[in-house]
């Protein structure tokens, strides 16, 4: 699965990182610890293998995948961008 987002308005303070959360079938939204780190603010995309979505999140190939992306800067964490 390929995920991409646009950098949001930053209110004049540079974006420091992104937090990417994926909705699991059983655990609500959880952080993706392997494929979408979000630590480089110039990268606004990531790719997650289907096998990983199945084993870690319990998502099958026909399931809808819900993703939230939060931008963080010196001011704090912004509202989520929902994909």
N, CA, C and O atoms as a Maestro MAE file, in Angstrom:
{
 s_m_m2io_version
 :::
 2.0.0
}

f_m_ct {
 s_m_title
 :::
 protein
 m_atom[332] {
  # First column is atom index #
  i_m_mmod_type
  r_m_x_coord
  r_m_y_coord
  r_m_z_coord
  i_m_residue_number
  s_m_chain_name
  s_m_pdb_residue_name
  s_m_pdb_atom_name
  i_m_atomic_number
  :::
  1 25 0.841 -1.153 0.000 1 A "UNK " " N  " 7
  2 3 0.000 0.000 0.000 1 A "UNK " " CA " 6
  3 2 0.895 1.226 0.000 1 A "UNK " " C  " 6
  4 15 1.824 1.320 0.802 1 A "UNK " " O  " 8
  5 25 0.623 2.154 -0.884 2 A "UNK " " N  " 7
  6 3 1.364 3.405 -0.946 2 A "UNK " " CA " 6
  7 2 0.549 4.491 -0.260 2 A "UNK " " C  " 6
  8 15 -0.653 4.627 -0.491 2 A "UNK " " O  " 8
  9 25 1.223 5.261 0.588 3 A "UNK " " N  " 7
  10 3 0.589 6.361 1.314 3 A "UNK " " CA " 6
  11 2 1.336 7.630 0.942 3 A "UNK " " C  " 6
  12 15 2.567 7.649 0.940 3 A "UNK " " O  " 8
  13 25 0.605 8.685 0.629 4 A "UNK " " N  " 7
  14 3 1.247 9.972 0.396 4 A "UNK " " CA " 6
  15 2 0.334 11.069 0.926 4 A "UNK " " C  " 6
  16 15 -0.883 10.904 1.004 4 A "UNK " " O  " 8
  17 25 0.943 12.184 1.285 5 A "UNK " " N  " 7
  18 3 0.203 13.307 1.836 5 A "UNK " " CA " 6
  19 2 0.904 14.588 1.434 5 A "UNK " " C  " 6
  20 15 2.059 14.575 1.009 5 A "UNK " " O  " 8
  21 25 0.198 15.686 1.574 6 A "UNK " " N  " 7
  22 3 0.764 16.995 1.288 6 A "UNK " " CA " 6
  23 2 1.152 17.652 2.601 6 A "UNK " " C  " 6
  24 15 0.456 17.515 3.606 6 A "UNK " " O  " 8
  25 25 2.256 18.358 2.582 7 A "UNK " " N  " 7
  26 3 2.664 19.075 3.788 7 A "UNK " " CA " 6
  27 2 1.613 20.143 4.089 7 A "UNK " " C  " 6
  28 15 1.236 20.908 3.201 7 A "UNK " " O  " 8
  29 25 1.140 20.201 5.330 8 A "UNK " " N  " 7
  30 3 0.111 21.188 5.680 8 A "UNK " " CA " 6
  31 2 0.729 22.570 5.890 8 A "UNK " " C  " 6
  32 15 1.950 22.721 5.915 8 A "UNK " " O  " 8
  33 25 -0.117 23.552 6.036 9 A "UNK " " N  " 7
  34 3 0.353 24.879 6.429 9 A "UNK " " CA " 6
  35 2 1.038 24.749 7.781 9 A "UNK " " C  " 6
  36 15 0.521 24.086 8.681 9 A "UNK " " O  " 8
  37 25 2.189 25.375 7.927 10 A "UNK " " N  " 7
  38 3 2.943 25.187 9.158 10 A "UNK " " CA " 6
  39 2 2.901 26.383 10.102 10 A "UNK " " C  " 6
  40 15 3.566 26.375 11.138 10 A "UNK " " O  " 8
  41 25 2.131 27.406 9.757 11 A "UNK " " N  " 7
  42 3 1.998 28.567 10.638 11 A "UNK " " CA " 6
  43 2 3.299 29.328 10.826 11 A "UNK " " C  " 6
  44 15 3.450 30.050 11.811 11 A "UNK " " O  " 8
  45 25 4.238 29.182 9.909 12 A "UNK " " N  " 7
  46 3 5.500 29.904 10.002 12 A "UNK " " CA " 6
  47 2 6.609 29.143 10.709 12 A "UNK " " C  " 6
  48 15 7.736 29.633 10.775 12 A "UNK " " O  " 8
  49 25 6.324 27.960 11.237 13 A "UNK " " N  " 7
  50 3 7.351 27.141 11.890 13 A "UNK " " CA " 6
  51 2 7.528 25.856 11.095 13 A "UNK " " C  " 6
  52 15 6.556 25.169 10.782 13 A "UNK " " O  " 8
  53 25 8.757 25.544 10.776 14 A "UNK " " N  " 7
  54 3 9.042 24.374 9.941 14 A "UNK " " CA " 6
  55 2 8.514 23.081 10.564 14 A "UNK " " C  " 6
  56 15 8.546 22.901 11.781 14 A "UNK " " O  " 8
  57 25 8.035 22.198 9.710 15 A "UNK " " N  " 7
  58 3 7.599 20.872 10.161 15 A "UNK " " CA " 6
  59 2 8.837 20.069 10.534 15 A "UNK " " C  " 6
  60 15 9.805 20.013 9.775 15 A "UNK " " O  " 8
  61 25 8.798 19.450 11.706 16 A "UNK " " N  " 7
  62 3 9.923 18.670 12.202 16 A "UNK " " CA " 6
  63 2 9.780 17.186 11.906 16 A "UNK " " C  " 6
  64 15 10.771 16.498 11.665 16 A "UNK " " O  " 8
  65 25 8.530 16.687 11.926 17 A "UNK " " N  " 7
  66 3 8.304 15.261 11.693 17 A "UNK " " CA " 6
  67 2 6.825 15.018 11.425 17 A "UNK " " C  " 6
  68 15 5.985 15.902 11.596 17 A "UNK " " O  " 8
  69 25 6.536 13.806 11.006 18 A "UNK " " N  " 7
  70 3 5.163 13.344 10.829 18 A "UNK " " CA " 6
  71 2 4.956 12.106 11.692 18 A "UNK " " C  " 6
  72 15 5.881 11.325 11.918 18 A "UNK " " O  " 8
  73 25 3.736 11.943 12.165 19 A "UNK " " N  " 7
  74 3 3.341 10.718 12.852 19 A "UNK " " CA " 6
  75 2 2.266 10.066 12.001 19 A "UNK " " C  " 6
  76 15 1.246 10.686 11.701 19 A "UNK " " O  " 8
  77 25 2.488 8.829 11.614 20 A "UNK " " N  " 7
  78 3 1.561 8.108 10.753 20 A "UNK " " CA " 6
  79 2 0.908 6.998 11.574 20 A "UNK " " C  " 6
  80 15 1.585 6.129 12.122 20 A "UNK " " O  " 8
  81 25 -0.419 7.048 11.646 21 A "UNK " " N  " 7
  82 3 -1.187 6.038 12.373 21 A "UNK " " CA " 6
  83 2 -2.063 5.283 11.393 21 A "UNK " " C  " 6
  84 15 -2.675 5.880 10.507 21 A "UNK " " O  " 8
  85 25 -2.123 3.979 11.552 22 A "UNK " " N  " 7
  86 3 -2.946 3.122 10.695 22 A "UNK " " CA " 6
  87 2 -3.967 2.431 11.580 22 A "UNK " " C  " 6
  88 15 -3.643 1.953 12.668 22 A "UNK " " O  " 8
  89 25 -5.205 2.383 11.102 23 A "UNK " " N  " 7
  90 3 -6.265 1.764 11.901 23 A "UNK " " CA " 6
  91 2 -6.221 0.250 11.771 23 A "UNK " " C  " 6
  92 15 -6.351 -0.301 10.678 23 A "UNK " " O  " 8
  93 25 -6.038 -0.402 12.895 24 A "UNK " " N  " 7
  94 3 -6.045 -1.861 12.967 24 A "UNK " " CA " 6
  95 2 -7.490 -2.343 13.083 24 A "UNK " " C  " 6
  96 15 -8.360 -1.592 13.523 24 A "UNK " " O  " 8
  97 25 -7.745 -3.568 12.697 25 A "UNK " " N  " 7
  98 3 -9.095 -4.125 12.851 25 A "UNK " " CA " 6
  99 2 -9.472 -4.317 14.315 25 A "UNK " " C  " 6
  100 15 -10.654 -4.297 14.659 25 A "UNK " " O  " 8
  101 25 -8.479 -4.502 15.177 26 A "UNK " " N  " 7
  102 3 -8.787 -4.832 16.568 26 A "UNK " " CA " 6
  103 2 -8.306 -3.818 17.587 26 A "UNK " " C  " 6
  104 15 -8.770 -3.843 18.727 26 A "UNK " " O  " 8
  105 25 -7.394 -2.923 17.222 27 A "UNK " " N  " 7
  106 3 -6.768 -2.069 18.227 27 A "UNK " " CA " 6
  107 2 -6.927 -0.575 17.984 27 A "UNK " " C  " 6
  108 15 -6.214 0.213 18.606 27 A "UNK " " O  " 8
  109 25 -7.820 -0.158 17.116 28 A "UNK " " N  " 7
  110 3 -7.929 1.260 16.810 28 A "UNK " " CA " 6
  111 2 -6.712 1.726 16.021 28 A "UNK " " C  " 6
  112 15 -6.052 0.929 15.355 28 A "UNK " " O  " 8
  113 25 -6.420 3.015 16.100 29 A "UNK " " N  " 7
  114 3 -5.272 3.560 15.372 29 A "UNK " " CA " 6
  115 2 -3.996 3.290 16.144 29 A "UNK " " C  " 6
  116 15 -3.916 3.560 17.342 29 A "UNK " " O  " 8
  117 25 -2.991 2.753 15.447 30 A "UNK " " N  " 7
  118 3 -1.706 2.490 16.084 30 A "UNK " " CA " 6
  119 2 -0.583 2.982 15.175 30 A "UNK " " C  " 6
  120 15 -0.733 3.058 13.956 30 A "UNK " " O  " 8
  121 25 0.516 3.304 15.784 31 A "UNK " " N  " 7
  122 3 1.684 3.799 15.085 31 A "UNK " " CA " 6
  123 2 2.303 2.696 14.252 31 A "UNK " " C  " 6
  124 15 2.430 1.558 14.704 31 A "UNK " " O  " 8
  125 25 2.688 3.039 13.026 32 A "UNK " " N  " 7
  126 3 3.414 2.078 12.208 32 A "UNK " " CA " 6
  127 2 4.893 2.183 12.556 32 A "UNK " " C  " 6
  128 15 5.517 3.197 12.245 32 A "UNK " " O  " 8
  129 25 5.470 1.175 13.188 33 A "UNK " " N  " 7
  130 3 6.846 1.280 13.654 33 A "UNK " " CA " 6
  131 2 7.918 0.938 12.624 33 A "UNK " " C  " 6
  132 15 9.105 1.090 12.915 33 A "UNK " " O  " 8
  133 25 7.547 0.489 11.451 34 A "UNK " " N  " 7
  134 3 8.554 -0.037 10.534 34 A "UNK " " CA " 6
  135 2 8.683 0.683 9.197 34 A "UNK " " C  " 6
  136 15 9.798 0.942 8.744 34 A "UNK " " O  " 8
  137 25 7.588 1.003 8.576 35 A "UNK " " N  " 7
  138 3 7.648 1.494 7.205 35 A "UNK " " CA " 6
  139 2 7.372 2.984 7.049 35 A "UNK " " C  " 6
  140 15 7.815 3.585 6.070 35 A "UNK " " O  " 8
  141 25 6.665 3.587 7.969 36 A "UNK " " N  " 7
  142 3 6.301 4.997 7.866 36 A "UNK " " CA " 6
  143 2 6.786 5.737 9.107 36 A "UNK " " C  " 6
  144 15 5.987 6.107 9.969 36 A "UNK " " O  " 8
  145 25 8.081 5.950 9.194 37 A "UNK " " N  " 7
  146 3 8.641 6.557 10.392 37 A "UNK " " CA " 6
  147 2 8.316 8.043 10.520 37 A "UNK " " C  " 6
  148 15 8.079 8.519 11.630 37 A "UNK " " O  " 8
  149 25 8.300 8.781 9.423 38 A "UNK " " N  " 7
  150 3 7.933 10.189 9.470 38 A "UNK " " CA " 6
  151 2 8.983 11.104 10.063 38 A "UNK " " C  " 6
  152 15 8.700 12.274 10.324 38 A "UNK " " O  " 8
  153 25 10.191 10.604 10.284 39 A "UNK " " N  " 7
  154 3 11.215 11.406 10.947 39 A "UNK " " CA " 6
  155 2 11.885 12.419 10.029 39 A "UNK " " C  " 6
  156 15 12.534 13.345 10.515 39 A "UNK " " O  " 8
  157 25 11.747 12.267 8.721 40 A "UNK " " N  " 7
  158 3 12.305 13.217 7.772 40 A "UNK " " CA " 6
  159 2 11.149 14.033 7.194 40 A "UNK " " C  " 6
  160 15 10.362 13.503 6.411 40 A "UNK " " O  " 8
  161 25 11.030 15.319 7.566 41 A "UNK " " N  " 7
  162 3 9.872 16.099 7.135 41 A "UNK " " CA " 6
  163 2 9.805 16.370 5.640 41 A "UNK " " C  " 6
  164 15 8.763 16.798 5.144 41 A "UNK " " O  " 8
  165 25 10.885 16.135 4.911 42 A "UNK " " N  " 7
  166 3 10.833 16.345 3.465 42 A "UNK " " CA " 6
  167 2 10.240 15.149 2.724 42 A "UNK " " C  " 6
  168 15 9.953 15.248 1.531 42 A "UNK " " O  " 8
  169 25 10.053 14.023 3.407 43 A "UNK " " N  " 7
  170 3 9.454 12.830 2.804 43 A "UNK " " CA " 6
  171 2 7.972 12.786 3.182 43 A "UNK " " C  " 6
  172 15 7.621 12.697 4.359 43 A "UNK " " O  " 8
  173 25 7.117 12.849 2.172 44 A "UNK " " N  " 7
  174 3 5.669 12.855 2.410 44 A "UNK " " CA " 6
  175 2 4.997 11.654 1.756 44 A "UNK " " C  " 6
  176 15 3.911 11.761 1.186 44 A "UNK " " O  " 8
  177 25 5.663 10.515 1.851 45 A "UNK " " N  " 7
  178 3 5.087 9.275 1.336 45 A "UNK " " CA " 6
  179 2 5.804 8.089 1.966 45 A "UNK " " C  " 6
  180 15 6.907 8.219 2.497 45 A "UNK " " O  " 8
  181 25 5.164 6.947 1.899 46 A "UNK " " N  " 7
  182 3 5.785 5.703 2.327 46 A "UNK " " CA " 6
  183 2 5.026 4.546 1.695 46 A "UNK " " C  " 6
  184 15 3.916 4.719 1.191 46 A "UNK " " O  " 8
  185 25 5.617 3.400 1.725 47 A "UNK " " N  " 7
  186 3 5.010 2.214 1.140 47 A "UNK " " CA " 6
  187 2 5.059 1.080 2.162 47 A "UNK " " C  " 6
  188 15 6.092 0.840 2.787 47 A "UNK " " O  " 8
  189 25 3.941 0.393 2.321 48 A "UNK " " N  " 7
  190 3 3.839 -0.691 3.293 48 A "UNK " " CA " 6
  191 2 3.433 -1.966 2.561 48 A "UNK " " C  " 6
  192 15 2.414 -1.976 1.870 48 A "UNK " " O  " 8
  193 25 4.204 -3.033 2.696 49 A "UNK " " N  " 7
  194 3 3.839 -4.296 2.047 49 A "UNK " " CA " 6
  195 2 2.509 -4.851 2.581 49 A "UNK " " C  " 6
  196 15 2.206 -4.740 3.769 49 A "UNK " " O  " 8
  197 25 1.738 -5.440 1.690 50 A "UNK " " N  " 7
  198 3 0.451 -6.027 2.087 50 A "UNK " " CA " 6
  199 2 0.641 -7.086 3.168 50 A "UNK " " C  " 6
  200 15 -0.172 -7.185 4.086 50 A "UNK " " O  " 8
  201 25 1.701 -7.873 3.067 51 A "UNK " " N  " 7
  202 3 1.935 -8.918 4.069 51 A "UNK " " CA " 6
  203 2 2.120 -8.318 5.466 51 A "UNK " " C  " 6
  204 15 1.704 -8.915 6.459 51 A "UNK " " O  " 8
  205 25 2.741 -7.147 5.541 52 A "UNK " " N  " 7
  206 3 2.934 -6.468 6.823 52 A "UNK " " CA " 6
  207 2 1.599 -5.946 7.358 52 A "UNK " " C  " 6
  208 15 1.325 -6.046 8.554 52 A "UNK " " O  " 8
  209 25 0.767 -5.389 6.467 53 A "UNK " " N  " 7
  210 3 -0.557 -4.916 6.897 53 A "UNK " " CA " 6
  211 2 -1.379 -6.060 7.473 53 A "UNK " " C  " 6
  212 15 -2.118 -5.878 8.440 53 A "UNK " " O  " 8
  213 25 -1.249 -7.214 6.887 54 A "UNK " " N  " 7
  214 3 -1.989 -8.377 7.368 54 A "UNK " " CA " 6
  215 2 -1.445 -8.851 8.716 54 A "UNK " " C  " 6
  216 15 -2.210 -9.053 9.659 54 A "UNK " " O  " 8
  217 25 -0.141 -9.027 8.806 55 A "UNK " " N  " 7
  218 3 0.426 -9.613 10.032 55 A "UNK " " CA " 6
  219 2 0.413 -8.649 11.213 55 A "UNK " " C  " 6
  220 15 0.184 -9.069 12.348 55 A "UNK " " O  " 8
  221 25 0.656 -7.366 10.964 56 A "UNK " " N  " 7
  222 3 0.755 -6.421 12.083 56 A "UNK " " CA " 6
  223 2 -0.577 -5.759 12.416 56 A "UNK " " C  " 6
  224 15 -0.879 -5.526 13.587 56 A "UNK " " O  " 8
  225 25 -1.377 -5.453 11.391 57 A "UNK " " N  " 7
  226 3 -2.630 -4.724 11.592 57 A "UNK " " CA " 6
  227 2 -3.874 -5.582 11.409 57 A "UNK " " C  " 6
  228 15 -4.979 -5.127 11.702 57 A "UNK " " O  " 8
  229 25 -3.721 -6.814 10.930 58 A "UNK " " N  " 7
  230 3 -4.865 -7.680 10.709 58 A "UNK " " CA " 6
  231 2 -5.693 -7.297 9.503 58 A "UNK " " C  " 6
  232 15 -6.868 -7.655 9.426 58 A "UNK " " O  " 8
  233 25 -5.107 -6.572 8.554 59 A "UNK " " N  " 7
  234 3 -5.841 -6.084 7.389 59 A "UNK " " CA " 6
  235 2 -5.590 -6.967 6.183 59 A "UNK " " C  " 6
  236 15 -4.443 -7.257 5.841 59 A "UNK " " O  " 8
  237 25 -6.671 -7.395 5.537 60 A "UNK " " N  " 7
  238 3 -6.567 -8.197 4.330 60 A "UNK " " CA " 6
  239 2 -6.537 -7.329 3.091 60 A "UNK " " C  " 6
  240 15 -6.740 -6.118 3.173 60 A "UNK " " O  " 8
  241 25 -6.287 -7.934 1.951 61 A "UNK " " N  " 7
  242 3 -6.149 -7.181 0.703 61 A "UNK " " CA " 6
  243 2 -7.440 -6.486 0.277 61 A "UNK " " C  " 6
  244 15 -7.385 -5.511 -0.472 61 A "UNK " " O  " 8
  245 25 -8.594 -6.958 0.731 62 A "UNK " " N  " 7
  246 3 -9.855 -6.320 0.338 62 A "UNK " " CA " 6
  247 2 -10.375 -5.340 1.391 62 A "UNK " " C  " 6
  248 15 -11.430 -4.737 1.198 62 A "UNK " " O  " 8
  249 25 -9.650 -5.172 2.503 63 A "UNK " " N  " 7
  250 3 -10.076 -4.250 3.553 63 A "UNK " " CA " 6
  251 2 -9.739 -2.806 3.204 63 A "UNK " " C  " 6
  252 15 -8.701 -2.527 2.605 63 A "UNK " " O  " 8
  253 25 -10.626 -1.895 3.583 64 A "UNK " " N  " 7
  254 3 -10.301 -0.478 3.496 64 A "UNK " " CA " 6
  255 2 -9.276 -0.163 4.577 64 A "UNK " " C  " 6
  256 15 -9.359 -0.683 5.690 64 A "UNK " " O  " 8
  257 25 -8.323 0.677 4.252 65 A "UNK " " N  " 7
  258 3 -7.284 1.053 5.208 65 A "UNK " " CA " 6
  259 2 -7.451 2.531 5.550 65 A "UNK " " C  " 6
  260 15 -7.462 3.384 4.663 65 A "UNK " " O  " 8
  261 25 -7.579 2.820 6.824 66 A "UNK " " N  " 7
  262 3 -7.713 4.194 7.287 66 A "UNK " " CA " 6
  263 2 -6.392 4.649 7.886 66 A "UNK " " C  " 6
  264 15 -5.797 3.957 8.712 66 A "UNK " " O  " 8
  265 25 -5.940 5.837 7.452 67 A "UNK " " N  " 7
  266 3 -4.649 6.361 7.866 67 A "UNK " " CA " 6
  267 2 -4.829 7.800 8.332 67 A "UNK " " C  " 6
  268 15 -5.575 8.570 7.726 67 A "UNK " " O  " 8
  269 25 -4.131 8.160 9.425 68 A "UNK " " N  " 7
  270 3 -4.068 9.548 9.895 68 A "UNK " " CA " 6
  271 2 -2.609 9.968 9.917 68 A "UNK " " C  " 6
  272 15 -1.742 9.223 10.373 68 A "UNK " " O  " 8
  273 25 -2.348 11.177 9.415 69 A "UNK " " N  " 7
  274 3 -0.996 11.720 9.432 69 A "UNK " " CA " 6
  275 2 -1.030 13.036 10.207 69 A "UNK " " C  " 6
  276 15 -1.806 13.938 9.892 69 A "UNK " " O  " 8
  277 25 -0.181 13.128 11.218 70 A "UNK " " N  " 7
  278 3 -0.054 14.337 12.024 70 A "UNK " " CA " 6
  279 2 1.298 14.977 11.746 70 A "UNK " " C  " 6
  280 15 2.315 14.285 11.722 70 A "UNK " " O  " 8
  281 25 1.323 16.291 11.536 71 A "UNK " " N  " 7
  282 3 2.573 17.026 11.399 71 A "UNK " " CA " 6
  283 2 2.911 17.651 12.751 71 A "UNK " " C  " 6
  284 15 2.033 18.114 13.478 71 A "UNK " " O  " 8
  285 25 4.204 17.651 13.069 72 A "UNK " " N  " 7
  286 3 4.669 18.245 14.317 72 A "UNK " " CA " 6
  287 2 5.706 19.315 14.007 72 A "UNK " " C  " 6
  288 15 6.619 19.103 13.210 72 A "UNK " " O  " 8
  289 25 5.549 20.468 14.649 73 A "UNK " " N  " 7
  290 3 6.584 21.495 14.583 73 A "UNK " " CA " 6
  291 2 6.811 22.034 15.989 73 A "UNK " " C  " 6
  292 15 6.296 21.468 16.953 73 A "UNK " " O  " 8
  293 25 7.558 23.098 16.121 74 A "UNK " " N  " 7
  294 3 7.905 23.622 17.431 74 A "UNK " " CA " 6
  295 2 6.670 24.062 18.222 74 A "UNK " " C  " 6
  296 15 6.696 24.087 19.453 74 A "UNK " " O  " 8
  297 25 5.596 24.405 17.521 75 A "UNK " " N  " 7
  298 3 4.350 24.832 18.168 75 A "UNK " " CA " 6
  299 2 3.598 23.655 18.779 75 A "UNK " " C  " 6
  300 15 2.928 23.803 19.801 75 A "UNK " " O  " 8
  301 25 3.711 22.472 18.145 76 A "UNK " " N  " 7
  302 3 3.028 21.284 18.644 76 A "UNK " " CA " 6
  303 2 2.588 20.380 17.515 76 A "UNK " " C  " 6
  304 15 3.122 20.433 16.407 76 A "UNK " " O  " 8
  305 25 1.605 19.550 17.815 77 A "UNK " " N  " 7
  306 3 1.075 18.581 16.856 77 A "UNK " " CA " 6
  307 2 -0.173 19.155 16.211 77 A "UNK " " C  " 6
  308 15 -1.075 19.631 16.900 77 A "UNK " " O  " 8
  309 25 -0.223 19.109 14.890 78 A "UNK " " N  " 7
  310 3 -1.360 19.647 14.160 78 A "UNK " " CA " 6
  311 2 -2.531 18.690 14.109 78 A "UNK " " C  " 6
  312 15 -2.451 17.564 14.599 78 A "UNK " " O  " 8
  313 25 -3.617 19.144 13.513 79 A "UNK " " N  " 7
  314 3 -4.780 18.283 13.323 79 A "UNK " " CA " 6
  315 2 -4.440 17.224 12.267 79 A "UNK " " C  " 6
  316 15 -3.631 17.480 11.375 79 A "UNK " " O  " 8
  317 25 -5.048 16.049 12.362 80 A "UNK " " N  " 7
  318 3 -4.661 14.971 11.439 80 A "UNK " " CA " 6
  319 2 -5.133 15.211 10.023 80 A "UNK " " C  " 6
  320 15 -6.195 15.784 9.780 80 A "UNK " " O  " 8
  321 25 -4.314 14.757 9.101 81 A "UNK " " N  " 7
  322 3 -4.672 14.656 7.706 81 A "UNK " " CA " 6
  323 2 -5.146 13.226 7.537 81 A "UNK " " C  " 6
  324 15 -4.377 12.291 7.761 81 A "UNK " " O  " 8
  325 25 -6.406 13.040 7.144 82 A "UNK " " N  " 7
  326 3 -6.978 11.688 7.072 82 A "UNK " " CA " 6
  327 2 -6.942 11.230 5.612 82 A "UNK " " C  " 6
  328 15 -7.423 11.907 4.704 82 A "UNK " " O  " 8
  329 25 -6.351 10.053 5.433 83 A "UNK " " N  " 7
  330 3 -6.219 9.484 4.090 83 A "UNK " " CA " 6
  331 2 -7.182 8.328 3.966 83 A "UNK " " C  " 6
  332 15 -7.250 7.690 2.915 83 A "UNK " " O  " 8
  :::
 }
 m_bond[331] {
  # First column is bond index #
  i_m_from
  i_m_to
  i_m_order
  :::
  1 1 2 1
  2 2 3 1
  3 3 4 2
  4 3 5 1
  5 5 6 1
  6 6 7 1
  7 7 8 2
  8 7 9 1
  9 9 10 1
  10 10 11 1
  11 11 12 2
  12 11 13 1
  13 13 14 1
  14 14 15 1
  15 15 16 2
  16 15 17 1
  17 17 18 1
  18 18 19 1
  19 19 20 2
  20 19 21 1
  21 21 22 1
  22 22 23 1
  23 23 24 2
  24 23 25 1
  25 25 26 1
  26 26 27 1
  27 27 28 2
  28 27 29 1
  29 29 30 1
  30 30 31 1
  31 31 32 2
  32 31 33 1
  33 33 34 1
  34 34 35 1
  35 35 36 2
  36 35 37 1
  37 37 38 1
  38 38 39 1
  39 39 40 2
  40 39 41 1
  41 41 42 1
  42 42 43 1
  43 43 44 2
  44 43 45 1
  45 45 46 1
  46 46 47 1
  47 47 48 2
  48 47 49 1
  49 49 50 1
  50 50 51 1
  51 51 52 2
  52 51 53 1
  53 53 54 1
  54 54 55 1
  55 55 56 2
  56 55 57 1
  57 57 58 1
  58 58 59 1
  59 59 60 2
  60 59 61 1
  61 61 62 1
  62 62 63 1
  63 63 64 2
  64 63 65 1
  65 65 66 1
  66 66 67 1
  67 67 68 2
  68 67 69 1
  69 69 70 1
  70 70 71 1
  71 71 72 2
  72 71 73 1
  73 73 74 1
  74 74 75 1
  75 75 76 2
  76 75 77 1
  77 77 78 1
  78 78 79 1
  79 79 80 2
  80 79 81 1
  81 81 82 1
  82 82 83 1
  83 83 84 2
  84 83 85 1
  85 85 86 1
  86 86 87 1
  87 87 88 2
  88 87 89 1
  89 89 90 1
  90 90 91 1
  91 91 92 2
  92 91 93 1
  93 93 94 1
  94 94 95 1
  95 95 96 2
  96 95 97 1
  97 97 98 1
  98 98 99 1
  99 99 100 2
  100 99 101 1
  101 101 102 1
  102 102 103 1
  103 103 104 2
  104 103 105 1
  105 105 106 1
  106 106 107 1
  107 107 108 2
  108 107 109 1
  109 109 110 1
  110 110 111 1
  111 111 112 2
  112 111 113 1
  113 113 114 1
  114 114 115 1
  115 115 116 2
  116 115 117 1
  117 117 118 1
  118 118 119 1
  119 119 120 2
  120 119 121 1
  121 121 122 1
  122 122 123 1
  123 123 124 2
  124 123 125 1
  125 125 126 1
  126 126 127 1
  127 127 128 2
  128 127 129 1
  129 129 130 1
  130 130 131 1
  131 131 132 2
  132 131 133 1
  133 133 134 1
  134 134 135 1
  135 135 136 2
  136 135 137 1
  137 137 138 1
  138 138 139 1
  139 139 140 2
  140 139 141 1
  141 141 142 1
  142 142 143 1
  143 143 144 2
  144 143 145 1
  145 145 146 1
  146 146 147 1
  147 147 148 2
  148 147 149 1
  149 149 150 1
  150 150 151 1
  151 151 152 2
  152 151 153 1
  153 153 154 1
  154 154 155 1
  155 155 156 2
  156 155 157 1
  157 157 158 1
  158 158 159 1
  159 159 160 2
  160 159 161 1
  161 161 162 1
  162 162 163 1
  163 163 164 2
  164 163 165 1
  165 165 166 1
  166 166 167 1
  167 167 168 2
  168 167 169 1
  169 169 170 1
  170 170 171 1
  171 171 172 2
  172 171 173 1
  173 173 174 1
  174 174 175 1
  175 175 176 2
  176 175 177 1
  177 177 178 1
  178 178 179 1
  179 179 180 2
  180 179 181 1
  181 181 182 1
  182 182 183 1
  183 183 184 2
  184 183 185 1
  185 185 186 1
  186 186 187 1
  187 187 188 2
  188 187 189 1
  189 189 190 1
  190 190 191 1
  191 191 192 2
  192 191 193 1
  193 193 194 1
  194 194 195 1
  195 195 196 2
  196 195 197 1
  197 197 198 1
  198 198 199 1
  199 199 200 2
  200 199 201 1
  201 201 202 1
  202 202 203 1
  203 203 204 2
  204 203 205 1
  205 205 206 1
  206 206 207 1
  207 207 208 2
  208 207 209 1
  209 209 210 1
  210 210 211 1
  211 211 212 2
  212 211 213 1
  213 213 214 1
  214 214 215 1
  215 215 216 2
  216 215 217 1
  217 217 218 1
  218 218 219 1
  219 219 220 2
  220 219 221 1
  221 221 222 1
  222 222 223 1
  223 223 224 2
  224 223 225 1
  225 225 226 1
  226 226 227 1
  227 227 228 2
  228 227 229 1
  229 229 230 1
  230 230 231 1
  231 231 232 2
  232 231 233 1
  233 233 234 1
  234 234 235 1
  235 235 236 2
  236 235 237 1
  237 237 238 1
  238 238 239 1
  239 239 240 2
  240 239 241 1
  241 241 242 1
  242 242 243 1
  243 243 244 2
  244 243 245 1
  245 245 246 1
  246 246 247 1
  247 247 248 2
  248 247 249 1
  249 249 250 1
  250 250 251 1
  251 251 252 2
  252 251 253 1
  253 253 254 1
  254 254 255 1
  255 255 256 2
  256 255 257 1
  257 257 258 1
  258 258 259 1
  259 259 260 2
  260 259 261 1
  261 261 262 1
  262 262 263 1
  263 263 264 2
  264 263 265 1
  265 265 266 1
  266 266 267 1
  267 267 268 2
  268 267 269 1
  269 269 270 1
  270 270 271 1
  271 271 272 2
  272 271 273 1
  273 273 274 1
  274 274 275 1
  275 275 276 2
  276 275 277 1
  277 277 278 1
  278 278 279 1
  279 279 280 2
  280 279 281 1
  281 281 282 1
  282 282 283 1
  283 283 284 2
  284 283 285 1
  285 285 286 1
  286 286 287 1
  287 287 288 2
  288 287 289 1
  289 289 290 1
  290 290 291 1
  291 291 292 2
  292 291 293 1
  293 293 294 1
  294 294 295 1
  295 295 296 2
  296 295 297 1
  297 297 298 1
  298 298 299 1
  299 299 300 2
  300 299 301 1
  301 301 302 1
  302 302 303 1
  303 303 304 2
  304 303 305 1
  305 305 306 1
  306 306 307 1
  307 307 308 2
  308 307 309 1
  309 309 310 1
  310 310 311 1
  311 311 312 2
  312 311 313 1
  313 313 314 1
  314 314 315 1
  315 315 316 2
  316 315 317 1
  317 317 318 1
  318 318 319 1
  319 319 320 2
  320 319 321 1
  321 321 322 1
  322 322 323 1
  323 323 324 2
  324 323 325 1
  325 325 326 1
  326 326 327 1
  327 327 328 2
  328 327 329 1
  329 329 330 1
  330 330 331 1
  331 331 332 2
  :::
 }
}
